[in-house]
Amino acid sequence: MTNKDDITREDLEHVRLSFQRCKTHAEFSDIFYDHLAQQSSEIGPMFAATDMVKQNELLRVGIESLIDFSAGDADVEVEIRRLGVLHDRKHHAIPPALYPLWVNALVATIGETDSEVTPEITAAWQRVVAPGIALIGSYY
């Protein structure tokens, strides 16, 4: 797991610029959820009754929150902790073992939707989302 202290300004800049490019791709969320469902047969059914229009917006906000959390935004930590509670065993019941699959799906999606992606950018994404994902998973 990456510690927030291990994340550089360059990592954050790479990720922010990458996400700006990805968000211009109209199918970003659809591609992400396709990759996510491919990660495990238990994931697809979790979204069966989900309003995907709303979920797509939540995905974008969640990714931005993960980036801001790693940048040290104290206010967004409240949001990350709220997501942890929302996904804990009493609510959406997302087991911690599924979070690396979420990151895999995100990285695959970045690879398809960021026209300037490089191995350096991919590694920066993995470092930047790791602390927030770890915090969310710790609530299970």
QUIWODA-V225877 format. One record per residue. N is the residue number from 1. SS is DSSP state (2 for helix, 1 for strand, 0 for the rest). Layout:
BEGIN
{{N & SS} {N & SS}}
END
This chain:
BEGIN
{{1 & 0} {2 & 0} {3 & 0} {4 & 2} {5 & 2} {6 & 2} {7 & 0} {8 & 0} {9 & 2} {10 & 2} {11 & 2} {12 & 2} {13 & 2} {14 & 2} {15 & 2} {16 & 2} {17 & 2} {18 & 2} {19 & 2} {20 & 2} {21 & 2} {22 & 2} {23 & 2} {24 & 0} {25 & 0} {26 & 0} {27 & 0} {28 & 2} {29 & 2} {30 & 2} {31 & 2} {32 & 2} {33 & 2} {34 & 2} {35 & 2} {36 & 2} {37 & 2} {38 & 2} {39 & 2} {40 & 0} {41 & 2} {42 & 2} {43 & 2} {44 & 2} {45 & 2} {46 & 2} {47 & 2} {48 & 0} {49 & 0} {50 & 0} {51 & 0} {52 & 2} {53 & 2} {54 & 2} {55 & 2} {56 & 2} {57 & 2} {58 & 2} {59 & 2} {60 & 2} {61 & 2} {62 & 2} {63 & 2} {64 & 2} {65 & 2} {66 & 2} {67 & 2} {68 & 2} {69 & 2} {70 & 2} {71 & 0} {72 & 0} {73 & 0} {74 & 2} {75 & 2} {76 & 2} {77 & 2} {78 & 2} {79 & 2} {80 & 2} {81 & 2} {82 & 2} {83 & 2} {84 & 2} {85 & 2} {86 & 2} {87 & 0} {88 & 0} {89 & 0} {90 & 0} {91 & 0} {92 & 0} {93 & 0} {94 & 0} {95 & 0} {96 & 2} {97 & 2} {98 & 2} {99 & 2} {100 & 2} {101 & 2} {102 & 2} {103 & 2} {104 & 2} {105 & 2} {106 & 2} {107 & 2} {108 & 2} {109 & 2} {110 & 2} {111 & 2} {112 & 2} {113 & 2} {114 & 0} {115 & 0} {116 & 0} {117 & 0} {118 & 0} {119 & 2} {120 & 2} {121 & 2} {122 & 2} {123 & 2} {124 & 2} {125 & 2} {126 & 2} {127 & 2} {128 & 2} {129 & 2} {130 & 2} {131 & 2} {132 & 2} {133 & 2} {134 & 2} {135 & 2} {136 & 2} {137 & 2} {138 & 0} {139 & 0} {140 & 0}}
END
